[in-house]
Structures are given as structure tokens and as C-alpha cells.
Amino acid sequence: MATQTFQVTGMSCEHCVDAVTAEVSQLAGVTAVDVDLAAGSVTVTSAQPLSADAMAAAIDEAGYQLTP
Amino acid sequence: MATQTFQVTGMSCEHCVDAVTAEVSQLAGVTAVDVDLAAGSVTVTSAQPLSADAMAAAIDEAGYQLTP
């Protein structure tokens, strides 16, 4: 199991939290997604570590951006 | 026909715009809703003028507040 925390730019409200949570939850092996709106961070628990590319794609799909 | 502009507190992103637009559009007689996110304003076109109470209830239902 892996737990990773990513910084995400542009999340401003609970709707944003919901959108990011929904997209990241769909990635293979993800079992938990925790978004800290104030910190702009997304912590993901998954069976295997996520690639940065997969995470970036999910965040982009939700309408936000990974902080490089 | 009436066109009224209200100030709304708490809208921060396009999801907020969508939520407010959906709720206000359901009010009787409303034919157009235009949300200006940067200005925090919602302009409503309706067959008859909306009461402040009806508008406040719709905005509250969407999760935001009319600026008094």
C-alpha cells in the first residue's frame, strides 16, 4: 500500500474537493482520497504508488493542475 | 419582464456558478440567470420581479448567501 500527497492548484470550494475526489478515486488501486482544501493538498492511498503522470491526468480531468 | 441584480457571497469557482444558476433557474418565471463570478453578482431575468425572500432562499439552497 502506498500513501502519497500531491499539491494541487486551483481548488477553491467543496465542489472542487468533490470533483478532485471523484476523479482520483477512479484511478486503479486507489482506496482513499483525502483533500485538504486549505492546504491545497490531495493525499491518496493506493495499492501501488501512483505515477505522477496518472495523478496529473486525473487532476487535469477534474479541471485543476498538479503543482509541479 | 424584470431584470434584477443581486450580490452573492461565497461563490469561488465555476461549480459555484453552476449551482447558483441551477437553483435560481428553478424559481417561477425566471427566464435567464447570469452569474458574474468576479463581481459576485447574479443577474436574473424573470416574468415578474422576484421577491428578495425567494431569491435568498434559492441562493441559500445552493449553499451561498445573498449579501444583505
Backbone of each chain as nested JSON, in Angstrom:
{
  "chains": [
    {"id": "A", "residues": [
      {"number": 1, "name": "MET", "atoms": {"N": [0.84, -1.196, 0.0], "CA": [0.0, 0.0, 0.0], "C": [0.879, 1.251, 0.0]}},
      {"number": 2, "name": "ALA", "atoms": {"N": [0.425, 2.264, -0.675], "CA": [1.205, 3.499, -0.749], "C": [0.332, 4.691, -0.38]}},
      {"number": 3, "name": "THR", "atoms": {"N": [0.913, 5.648, 0.315], "CA": [0.224, 6.901, 0.6], "C": [1.088, 8.044, 0.091]}},
      {"number": 4, "name": "GLN", "atoms": {"N": [0.511, 8.845, -0.799], "CA": [1.261, 9.946, -1.402], "C": [0.46, 11.236, -1.252]}},
      {"number": 5, "name": "THR", "atoms": {"N": [1.158, 12.34, -1.073], "CA": [0.476, 13.631, -1.003], "C": [0.947, 14.52, -2.15]}},
      {"number": 6, "name": "PHE", "atoms": {"N": [-0.014, 15.07, -2.862], "CA": [0.259, 15.945, -4.008], "C": [-0.281, 17.345, -3.72]}},
      {"number": 7, "name": "GLN", "atoms": {"N": [0.375, 18.355, -4.268], "CA": [-0.16, 19.713, -4.188], "C": [-0.93, 20.022, -5.468]}},
      {"number": 8, "name": "VAL", "atoms": {"N": [-2.103, 20.613, -5.303], "CA": [-2.98, 20.898, -6.443], "C": [-3.357, 22.381, -6.424]}},
      {"number": 9, "name": "THR", "atoms": {"N": [-3.251, 22.997, -7.581], "CA": [-3.566, 24.42, -7.722], "C": [-5.0, 24.613, -8.207]}},
      {"number": 10, "name": "GLY", "atoms": {"N": [-5.704, 25.545, -7.593], "CA": [-6.987, 25.991, -8.148], "C": [-8.218, 25.523, -7.413]}},
      {"number": 11, "name": "MET", "atoms": {"N": [-8.062, 24.673, -6.417], "CA": [-9.238, 24.213, -5.677], "C": [-9.689, 25.324, -4.728]}},
      {"number": 12, "name": "SER", "atoms": {"N": [-10.957, 25.699, -4.815], "CA": [-11.413, 26.843, -4.02], "C": [-12.626, 26.568, -3.146]}},
      {"number": 13, "name": "CYS", "atoms": {"N": [-13.299, 25.449, -3.375], "CA": [-14.521, 25.216, -2.587], "C": [-14.818, 23.722, -2.504]}},
      {"number": 14, "name": "GLU", "atoms": {"N": [-15.866, 23.391, -1.792], "CA": [-16.198, 21.974, -1.6], "C": [-16.587, 21.282, -2.909]}},
      {"number": 15, "name": "HIS", "atoms": {"N": [-17.105, 22.045, -3.869], "CA": [-17.374, 21.45, -5.181], "C": [-16.072, 20.984, -5.831]}},
      {"number": 16, "name": "CYS", "atoms": {"N": [-15.021, 21.775, -5.644], "CA": [-13.708, 21.413, -6.184], "C": [-13.203, 20.135, -5.507]}},
      {"number": 17, "name": "VAL", "atoms": {"N": [-13.379, 20.07, -4.197], "CA": [-12.986, 18.877, -3.435], "C": [-13.698, 17.648, -3.985]}},
      {"number": 18, "name": "ASP", "atoms": {"N": [-15.004, 17.796, -4.213], "CA": [-15.785, 16.67, -4.732], "C": [-15.295, 16.245, -6.115]}},
      {"number": 19, "name": "ALA", "atoms": {"N": [-15.0, 17.224, -6.97], "CA": [-14.581, 16.918, -8.338], "C": [-13.244, 16.193, -8.343]}},
      {"number": 20, "name": "VAL", "atoms": {"N": [-12.311, 16.662, -7.534], "CA": [-10.993, 16.031, -7.458], "C": [-11.099, 14.639, -6.849]}},
      {"number": 21, "name": "THR", "atoms": {"N": [-11.878, 14.524, -5.78], "CA": [-12.041, 13.226, -5.129], "C": [-12.625, 12.197, -6.099]}},
      {"number": 22, "name": "ALA", "atoms": {"N": [-13.62, 12.613, -6.86], "CA": [-14.268, 11.694, -7.797], "C": [-13.296, 11.216, -8.871]}},
      {"number": 23, "name": "GLU", "atoms": {"N": [-12.513, 12.135, -9.42], "CA": [-11.583, 11.744, -10.487], "C": [-10.469, 10.854, -9.967]}},
      {"number": 24, "name": "VAL", "atoms": {"N": [-9.857, 11.244, -8.858], "CA": [-8.706, 10.486, -8.344], "C": [-9.156, 9.107, -7.854]}},
      {"number": 25, "name": "SER", "atoms": {"N": [-10.384, 9.045, -7.333], "CA": [-10.904, 7.766, -6.848], "C": [-11.013, 6.721, -7.956]}},
      {"number": 26, "name": "GLN", "atoms": {"N": [-11.115, 7.208, -9.192], "CA": [-11.266, 6.285, -10.314], "C": [-9.957, 5.657, -10.77]}},
      {"number": 27, "name": "LEU", "atoms": {"N": [-8.833, 6.17, -10.287], "CA": [-7.55, 5.59, -10.694], "C": [-7.416, 4.174, -10.124]}},
      {"number": 28, "name": "ALA", "atoms": {"N": [-6.796, 3.306, -10.888], "CA": [-6.669, 1.892, -10.499], "C": [-5.947, 1.753, -9.168]}},
      {"number": 29, "name": "GLY", "atoms": {"N": [-6.53, 1.009, -8.261], "CA": [-5.88, 0.683, -6.998], "C": [-6.09, 1.691, -5.89]}},
      {"number": 30, "name": "VAL", "atoms": {"N": [-6.741, 2.812, -6.196], "CA": [-6.931, 3.851, -5.17], "C": [-8.018, 3.417, -4.189]}},
      {"number": 31, "name": "THR", "atoms": {"N": [-7.685, 3.504, -2.907], "CA": [-8.648, 3.1, -1.878], "C": [-9.115, 4.267, -1.016]}},
      {"number": 32, "name": "ALA", "atoms": {"N": [-8.371, 5.388, -1.037], "CA": [-8.799, 6.547, -0.254], "C": [-8.217, 7.817, -0.849]}},
      {"number": 33, "name": "VAL", "atoms": {"N": [-9.029, 8.882, -0.815], "CA": [-8.583, 10.191, -1.292], "C": [-8.986, 11.211, -0.235]}},
      {"number": 34, "name": "ASP", "atoms": {"N": [-8.017, 11.972, 0.228], "CA": [-8.308, 12.996, 1.234], "C": [-7.812, 14.345, 0.741]}},
      {"number": 35, "name": "VAL", "atoms": {"N": [-8.742, 15.262, 0.53], "CA": [-8.383, 16.592, 0.036], "C": [-8.405, 17.576, 1.197]}},
      {"number": 36, "name": "ASP", "atoms": {"N": [-7.297, 18.293, 1.356], "CA": [-7.225, 19.377, 2.341], "C": [-7.307, 20.681, 1.557]}},
      {"number": 37, "name": "LEU", "atoms": {"N": [-8.502, 21.289, 1.589], "CA": [-8.754, 22.472, 0.764], "C": [-7.847, 23.623, 1.172]}},
      {"number": 38, "name": "ALA", "atoms": {"N": [-7.71, 23.841, 2.474], "CA": [-6.907, 24.969, 2.954], "C": [-5.448, 24.813, 2.543]}},
      {"number": 39, "name": "ALA", "atoms": {"N": [-4.959, 23.594, 2.575], "CA": [-3.555, 23.338, 2.252], "C": [-3.335, 23.146, 0.752]}},
      {"number": 40, "name": "GLY", "atoms": {"N": [-4.423, 22.955, 0.012], "CA": [-4.292, 22.679, -1.418], "C": [-3.627, 21.349, -1.68]}},
      {"number": 41, "name": "SER", "atoms": {"N": [-3.865, 20.388, -0.796], "CA": [-3.197, 19.103, -0.948], "C": [-4.194, 17.96, -1.106]}},
      {"number": 42, "name": "VAL", "atoms": {"N": [-3.747, 16.926, -1.807], "CA": [-4.549, 15.73, -2.014], "C": [-3.71, 14.526, -1.607]}},
      {"number": 43, "name": "THR", "atoms": {"N": [-4.173, 13.789, -0.62], "CA": [-3.453, 12.609, -0.147], "C": [-4.193, 11.37, -0.641]}},
      {"number": 44, "name": "VAL", "atoms": {"N": [-3.453, 10.513, -1.292], "CA": [-4.039, 9.343, -1.946], "C": [-3.449, 8.069, -1.366]}},
      {"number": 45, "name": "THR", "atoms": {"N": [-4.321, 7.159, -0.999], "CA": [-3.885, 5.835, -0.573], "C": [-4.23, 4.853, -1.694]}},
      {"number": 46, "name": "SER", "atoms": {"N": [-3.233, 4.065, -2.088], "CA": [-3.454, 3.159, -3.215], "C": [-2.653, 1.881, -3.037]}},
      {"number": 47, "name": "ALA", "atoms": {"N": [-3.087, 0.854, -3.745], "CA": [-2.437, -0.458, -3.619], "C": [-0.972, -0.366, -4.049]}},
      {"number": 48, "name": "GLN", "atoms": {"N": [-0.745, 0.365, -5.134], "CA": [0.603, 0.603, -5.636], "C": [0.806, 2.105, -5.731]}},
      {"number": 49, "name": "PRO", "atoms": {"N": [2.031, 2.591, -5.655], "CA": [2.244, 4.03, -5.825], "C": [1.705, 4.502, -7.182]}},
      {"number": 50, "name": "LEU", "atoms": {"N": [1.085, 5.669, -7.182], "CA": [0.594, 6.243, -8.438], "C": [1.745, 6.921, -9.165]}},
      {"number": 51, "name": "SER", "atoms": {"N": [1.736, 6.84, -10.49], "CA": [2.7, 7.634, -11.238], "C": [2.255, 9.085, -11.227]}},
      {"number": 52, "name": "ALA", "atoms": {"N": [3.219, 9.982, -11.295], "CA": [2.901, 11.409, -11.356], "C": [2.049, 11.704, -12.588]}},
      {"number": 53, "name": "ASP", "atoms": {"N": [2.306, 10.994, -13.677], "CA": [1.534, 11.22, -14.9], "C": [0.067, 10.852, -14.72]}},
      {"number": 54, "name": "ALA", "atoms": {"N": [-0.192, 9.729, -14.072], "CA": [-1.577, 9.304, -13.864], "C": [-2.305, 10.291, -12.96]}},
      {"number": 55, "name": "MET", "atoms": {"N": [-1.617, 10.725, -11.915], "CA": [-2.215, 11.681, -10.992], "C": [-2.467, 13.01, -11.702]}},
      {"number": 56, "name": "ALA", "atoms": {"N": [-1.48, 13.464, -12.471], "CA": [-1.631, 14.737, -13.189], "C": [-2.811, 14.674, -14.153]}},
      {"number": 57, "name": "ALA", "atoms": {"N": [-2.983, 13.533, -14.799], "CA": [-4.084, 13.393, -15.754], "C": [-5.435, 13.447, -15.043]}},
      {"number": 58, "name": "ALA", "atoms": {"N": [-5.521, 12.808, -13.888], "CA": [-6.783, 12.812, -13.141], "C": [-7.122, 14.211, -12.638]}},
      {"number": 59, "name": "ILE", "atoms": {"N": [-6.105, 14.889, -12.141], "CA": [-6.323, 16.262, -11.634], "C": [-6.727, 17.182, -12.78]}},
      {"number": 60, "name": "ASP", "atoms": {"N": [-6.067, 17.009, -13.924], "CA": [-6.412, 17.813, -15.097], "C": [-7.847, 17.538, -15.531]}},
      {"number": 61, "name": "GLU", "atoms": {"N": [-8.229, 16.281, -15.505], "CA": [-9.587, 15.9, -15.902], "C": [-10.619, 16.575, -14.986]}},
      {"number": 62, "name": "ALA", "atoms": {"N": [-10.263, 16.726, -13.728], "CA": [-11.169, 17.385, -12.777], "C": [-11.213, 18.892, -12.979]}},
      {"number": 63, "name": "GLY", "atoms": {"N": [-10.251, 19.417, -13.735], "CA": [-10.243, 20.84, -14.016], "C": [-9.226, 21.643, -13.216]}},
      {"number": 64, "name": "TYR", "atoms": {"N": [-8.246, 20.945, -12.64], "CA": [-7.239, 21.612, -11.818], "C": [-5.85, 21.199, -12.301]}},
      {"number": 65, "name": "GLN", "atoms": {"N": [-4.828, 21.637, -11.581], "CA": [-3.472, 21.317, -12.005], "C": [-2.636, 20.878, -10.822]}},
      {"number": 66, "name": "LEU", "atoms": {"N": [-1.836, 19.838, -11.065], "CA": [-0.812, 19.499, -10.084], "C": [0.194, 20.632, -10.02]}},
      {"number": 67, "name": "THR", "atoms": {"N": [0.602, 20.984, -8.817], "CA": [1.694, 21.933, -8.659], "C": [2.984, 21.183, -8.963]}},
      {"number": 68, "name": "PRO", "atoms": {"N": [3.78, 21.672, -9.917], "CA": [4.995, 20.951, -10.332], "C": [5.959, 20.781, -9.152]}}
    ]},
    {"id": "B", "residues": [
      {"number": 1, "name": "MET", "atoms": {"N": [-41.659, 41.994, -17.813], "CA": [-40.378, 41.337, -17.577], "C": [-39.536, 42.191, -16.626]}},
      {"number": 2, "name": "ALA", "atoms": {"N": [-38.797, 41.519, -15.776], "CA": [-37.962, 42.239, -14.803], "C": [-36.534, 41.71, -14.864]}},
      {"number": 3, "name": "THR", "atoms": {"N": [-35.593, 42.608, -14.715], "CA": [-34.189, 42.204, -14.598], "C": [-33.633, 42.794, -13.306]}},
      {"number": 4, "name": "GLN", "atoms": {"N": [-33.146, 41.908, -12.45], "CA": [-32.629, 42.347, -11.15], "C": [-31.226, 41.775, -10.957]}},
      {"number": 5, "name": "THR", "atoms": {"N": [-30.388, 42.538, -10.278], "CA": [-29.043, 42.049, -9.961], "C": [-28.868, 41.972, -8.452]}},
      {"number": 6, "name": "PHE", "atoms": {"N": [-28.395, 40.822, -8.001], "CA": [-28.182, 40.558, -6.579], "C": [-26.699, 40.308, -6.337]}},
      {"number": 7, "name": "GLN", "atoms": {"N": [-26.228, 40.666, -5.17], "CA": [-24.85, 40.321, -4.776], "C": [-24.89, 39.052, -3.924]}},
      {"number": 8, "name": "VAL", "atoms": {"N": [-23.989, 38.149, -4.216], "CA": [-23.952, 36.856, -3.527], "C": [-22.555, 36.616, -2.972]}},
      {"number": 9, "name": "THR", "atoms": {"N": [-22.51, 36.181, -1.737], "CA": [-21.244, 35.918, -1.051], "C": [-20.865, 34.438, -1.141]}},
      {"number": 10, "name": "GLY", "atoms": {"N": [-19.613, 34.166, -1.42], "CA": [-19.104, 32.815, -1.271], "C": [-18.867, 32.041, -2.554]}},
      {"number": 11, "name": "MET", "atoms": {"N": [-19.265, 32.612, -3.699], "CA": [-19.032, 31.895, -4.951], "C": [-17.557, 32.03, -5.327]}},
      {"number": 12, "name": "SER", "atoms": {"N": [-16.906, 30.885, -5.571], "CA": [-15.468, 30.932, -5.813], "C": [-15.02, 30.268, -7.101]}},
      {"number": 13, "name": "CYS", "atoms": {"N": [-15.895, 29.495, -7.73], "CA": [-15.447, 28.776, -8.932], "C": [-16.638, 28.478, -9.835]}},
      {"number": 14, "name": "GLU", "atoms": {"N": [-16.347, 27.87, -10.976], "CA": [-17.41, 27.596, -11.951], "C": [-18.44, 26.598, -11.422]}},
      {"number": 15, "name": "HIS", "atoms": {"N": [-18.024, 25.73, -10.498], "CA": [-19.007, 24.846, -9.877], "C": [-20.029, 25.659, -9.096]}},
      {"number": 16, "name": "CYS", "atoms": {"N": [-19.552, 26.698, -8.438], "CA": [-20.456, 27.574, -7.677], "C": [-21.428, 28.266, -8.636]}},
      {"number": 17, "name": "VAL", "atoms": {"N": [-20.899, 28.727, -9.743], "CA": [-21.74, 29.37, -10.761], "C": [-22.836, 28.408, -11.212]}},
      {"number": 18, "name": "ASP", "atoms": {"N": [-22.453, 27.174, -11.471], "CA": [-23.422, 26.177, -11.915], "C": [-24.487, 25.917, -10.851]}},
      {"number": 19, "name": "ALA", "atoms": {"N": [-24.065, 25.825, -9.601], "CA": [-25.007, 25.531, -8.515], "C": [-26.009, 26.669, -8.344]}},
      {"number": 20, "name": "VAL", "atoms": {"N": [-25.525, 27.887, -8.378], "CA": [-26.41, 29.05, -8.238], "C": [-27.346, 29.16, -9.438]}},
      {"number": 21, "name": "THR", "atoms": {"N": [-26.801, 28.977, -10.614], "CA": [-27.617, 29.071, -11.826], "C": [-28.739, 28.039, -11.803]}},
      {"number": 22, "name": "ALA", "atoms": {"N": [-28.41, 26.82, -11.393], "CA": [-29.416, 25.754, -11.356], "C": [-30.538, 26.083, -10.376]}},
      {"number": 23, "name": "GLU", "atoms": {"N": [-30.189, 26.557, -9.191], "CA": [-31.22, 26.849, -8.183], "C": [-32.086, 28.038, -8.595]}},
      {"number": 24, "name": "VAL", "atoms": {"N": [-31.461, 29.1, -9.007], "CA": [-32.221, 30.314, -9.343], "C": [-33.088, 30.077, -10.586]}},
      {"number": 25, "name": "SER", "atoms": {"N": [-32.606, 29.254, -11.492], "CA": [-33.383, 28.954, -12.7], "C": [-34.701, 28.268, -12.387]}},
      {"number": 26, "name": "GLN", "atoms": {"N": [-34.758, 27.618, -11.211], "CA": [-35.987, 26.897, -10.839], "C": [-37.08, 27.803, -10.283]}},
      {"number": 27, "name": "LEU", "atoms": {"N": [-36.733, 29.055, -9.979], "CA": [-37.761, 29.964, -9.446], "C": [-38.797, 30.274, -10.525]}},
      {"number": 28, "name": "ALA", "atoms": {"N": [-40.033, 30.406, -10.106], "CA": [-41.133, 30.623, -11.047], "C": [-40.917, 31.886, -11.878]}},
      {"number": 29, "name": "GLY", "atoms": {"N": [-41.043, 31.759, -13.174], "CA": [-40.988, 32.919, -14.056], "C": [-39.608, 33.311, -14.512]}},
      {"number": 30, "name": "VAL", "atoms": {"N": [-38.594, 32.644, -13.994], "CA": [-37.215, 33.014, -14.362], "C": [-36.889, 32.51, -15.764]}},
      {"number": 31, "name": "THR", "atoms": {"N": [-36.384, 33.409, -16.592], "CA": [-36.052, 33.039, -17.975], "C": [-34.551, 33.094, -18.253]}},
      {"number": 32, "name": "ALA", "atoms": {"N": [-33.802, 33.8, -17.402], "CA": [-32.352, 33.858, -17.614], "C": [-31.651, 34.162, -16.301]}},
      {"number": 33, "name": "VAL", "atoms": {"N": [-30.492, 33.523, -16.129], "CA": [-29.655, 33.758, -14.944], "C": [-28.232, 33.966, -15.433]}},
      {"number": 34, "name": "ASP", "atoms": {"N": [-27.639, 35.074, -15.044], "CA": [-26.265, 35.357, -15.45], "C": [-25.425, 35.641, -14.216]}},
      {"number": 35, "name": "VAL", "atoms": {"N": [-24.458, 34.759, -13.973], "CA": [-23.599, 34.921, -12.798], "C": [-22.263, 35.518, -13.226]}},
      {"number": 36, "name": "ASP", "atoms": {"N": [-21.882, 36.599, -12.567], "CA": [-20.558, 37.193, -12.778], "C": [-19.71, 36.834, -11.564]}},
      {"number": 37, "name": "LEU", "atoms": {"N": [-18.841, 35.841, -11.764], "CA": [-18.08, 35.303, -10.64], "C": [-17.149, 36.356, -10.042]}},
      {"number": 38, "name": "ALA", "atoms": {"N": [-16.476, 37.087, -10.895], "CA": [-15.518, 38.087, -10.411], "C": [-16.215, 39.173, -9.6]}},
      {"number": 39, "name": "ALA", "atoms": {"N": [-17.403, 39.54, -10.031], "CA": [-18.15, 40.604, -9.348], "C": [-18.981, 40.068, -8.188]}},
      {"number": 40, "name": "GLY", "atoms": {"N": [-19.143, 38.762, -8.123], "CA": [-20.006, 38.178, -7.097], "C": [-21.455, 38.567, -7.28]}},
      {"number": 41, "name": "SER", "atoms": {"N": [-21.868, 38.711, -8.525], "CA": [-23.241, 39.158, -8.784], "C": [-24.018, 38.145, -9.61]}},
      {"number": 42, "name": "VAL", "atoms": {"N": [-25.321, 38.149, -9.382], "CA": [-26.225, 37.273, -10.127], "C": [-27.338, 38.148, -10.705]}},
      {"number": 43, "name": "THR", "atoms": {"N": [-27.458, 38.17, -12.006], "CA": [-28.494, 38.96, -12.673], "C": [-29.572, 38.008, -13.182]}},
      {"number": 44, "name": "VAL", "atoms": {"N": [-30.798, 38.301, -12.797], "CA": [-31.908, 37.397, -13.08], "C": [-32.953, 38.119, -13.928]}},
      {"number": 45, "name": "THR", "atoms": {"N": [-33.358, 37.485, -14.996], "CA": [-34.458, 37.988, -15.815], "C": [-35.666, 37.105, -15.552]}},
      {"number": 46, "name": "SER", "atoms": {"N": [-36.788, 37.734, -15.227], "CA": [-37.974, 36.955, -14.864], "C": [-39.234, 37.675, -15.321]}},
      {"number": 47, "name": "ALA", "atoms": {"N": [-40.299, 36.907, -15.444], "CA": [-41.568, 37.456, -15.913], "C": [-42.063, 38.546, -14.959]}},
      {"number": 48, "name": "GLN", "atoms": {"N": [-41.941, 38.284, -13.684], "CA": [-42.3, 39.246, -12.64], "C": [-41.074, 39.446, -11.75]}},
      {"number": 49, "name": "PRO", "atoms": {"N": [-40.954, 40.601, -11.106], "CA": [-39.82, 40.784, -10.184], "C": [-39.819, 39.7, -9.109]}},
      {"number": 50, "name": "LEU", "atoms": {"N": [-38.633, 39.203, -8.785], "CA": [-38.509, 38.218, -7.714], "C": [-38.532, 38.918, -6.364]}},
      {"number": 51, "name": "SER", "atoms": {"N": [-39.123, 38.27, -5.384], "CA": [-39.012, 38.803, -4.022], "C": [-37.617, 38.504, -3.494]}},
      {"number": 52, "name": "ALA", "atoms": {"N": [-37.149, 39.371, -2.618], "CA": [-35.835, 39.144, -2.006], "C": [-35.838, 37.828, -1.233]}},
      {"number": 53, "name": "ASP", "atoms": {"N": [-36.964, 37.5, -0.63], "CA": [-37.056, 36.255, 0.133], "C": [-36.887, 35.031, -0.763]}},
      {"number": 54, "name": "ALA", "atoms": {"N": [-37.555, 35.043, -1.905], "CA": [-37.46, 33.905, -2.818], "C": [-36.034, 33.753, -3.327]}},
      {"number": 55, "name": "MET", "atoms": {"N": [-35.433, 34.872, -3.661], "CA": [-34.058, 34.836, -4.159], "C": [-33.111, 34.372, -3.056]}},
      {"number": 56, "name": "ALA", "atoms": {"N": [-33.295, 34.893, -1.852], "CA": [-32.43, 34.491, -0.735], "C": [-32.55, 32.995, -0.475]}},
      {"number": 57, "name": "ALA", "atoms": {"N": [-33.766, 32.464, -0.577], "CA": [-33.98, 31.029, -0.337], "C": [-33.27, 30.188, -1.388]}},
      {"number": 58, "name": "ALA", "atoms": {"N": [-33.329, 30.622, -2.634], "CA": [-32.681, 29.869, -3.714], "C": [-31.163, 29.9, -3.554]}},
      {"number": 59, "name": "ILE", "atoms": {"N": [-30.64, 31.054, -3.21], "CA": [-29.188, 31.187, -3.027], "C": [-28.733, 30.347, -1.834]}},
      {"number": 60, "name": "ASP", "atoms": {"N": [-29.534, 30.369, -0.78], "CA": [-29.225, 29.552, 0.404], "C": [-29.237, 28.072, 0.045]}},
      {"number": 61, "name": "GLU", "atoms": {"N": [-30.213, 27.672, -0.744], "CA": [-30.337, 26.274, -1.16], "C": [-29.088, 25.838, -1.943]}},
      {"number": 62, "name": "ALA", "atoms": {"N": [-28.533, 26.749, -2.71], "CA": [-27.324, 26.444, -3.488], "C": [-26.089, 26.401, -2.606]}},
      {"number": 63, "name": "GLY", "atoms": {"N": [-26.202, 26.916, -1.375], "CA": [-25.073, 26.87, -0.46], "C": [-24.352, 28.2, -0.279]}},
      {"number": 64, "name": "TYR", "atoms": {"N": [-24.99, 29.284, -0.71], "CA": [-24.356, 30.604, -0.621], "C": [-25.31, 31.566, 0.079]}},
      {"number": 65, "name": "GLN", "atoms": {"N": [-24.9, 32.84, 0.132], "CA": [-25.726, 33.818, 0.828], "C": [-25.858, 35.092, 0.017]}},
      {"number": 66, "name": "LEU", "atoms": {"N": [-27.081, 35.625, 0.004], "CA": [-27.253, 36.965, -0.539], "C": [-26.523, 37.949, 0.358]}},
      {"number": 67, "name": "THR", "atoms": {"N": [-25.826, 38.885, -0.25], "CA": [-25.248, 39.976, 0.526], "C": [-26.388, 40.924, 0.897]}},
      {"number": 68, "name": "PRO", "atoms": {"N": [-26.551, 41.17, 2.185], "CA": [-27.683, 41.999, 2.624], "C": [-27.626, 43.404, 1.986]}}
    ]}
  ]
}
